[in-house]
């Protein structure tokens, strides 16, 4: 998700522009929450992935892993 951040921002801005009336303020009021939700999802997925890696390392250390 971090690698495609520029593309995701572009898609979110276009989506916000399409679903709102032709008013700049409305576009901004929809785009900002979309971008914030995207950033929160990037953070949470990274946090969950790091947690899963720790669990996997602990399992490998305990059981060997062949």
C-alpha positions in Angstrom: 0.0 0.0 0.0 2.9 2.3 0.6 4.4 1.7 -2.8 1.2 2.8 -4.7 0.4 5.8 -2.4 0.6 8.4 -5.3 -1.8 6.4 -7.4 -4.1 5.8 -4.5 -4.2 9.5 -3.7 -5.0 10.3 -7.3 -7.8 7.7 -7.4 -9.2 9.0 -4.1 -9.2 12.6 -5.3 -10.9 11.7 -8.5 -13.5 9.7 -6.6 -14.1 12.6 -4.3 -14.5 14.9 -7.2 -16.9 12.6 -9.0 -19.2 11.8 -6.1 -19.7 15.4 -5.0 -21.4 18.4 -6.6 -19.2 20.7 -8.6 -18.0 22.7 -5.7 -14.4 22.9 -4.5 -15.3 23.0 -0.8 -17.4 19.8 -1.2 -14.5 18.1 -3.0 -12.1 18.9 -0.2 -14.6 17.9 2.5 -14.9 14.5 0.9 -11.3 14.0 -0.1 -9.7 14.7 3.3 -11.5 11.9 5.1 -10.8 9.5 2.3 -7.1 10.3 2.5 -7.1 10.0 6.3 -8.9 6.6 6.1 -6.3 5.4 3.6 -3.4 6.5 5.8 -5.0 4.9 8.8 -5.4 1.6 6.8 -1.7 1.8 5.8 -0.7 2.2 9.4 -2.9 -0.6 10.7 -1.9 -3.0 8.0 1.8 -2.3 8.7 1.2 -2.7 12.4 -0.6 -6.0 11.9 2.0 -7.3 9.5 4.8 -6.5 11.9 2.9 -8.3 14.7 2.3 -11.3 12.5 6.1 -11.4 11.7 6.9 -11.5 15.4 4.4 -14.3 16.0 6.0 -16.2 13.1 9.5 -15.7 14.4 8.5 -16.9 17.9 6.9 -20.0 16.4 10.0 -20.7 14.3 12.3 -20.3 17.4 10.1 -22.6 19.4 9.3 -25.3 16.9 12.3 -25.2 14.5 10.6 -24.8 11.1 11.7 -27.3 8.6 
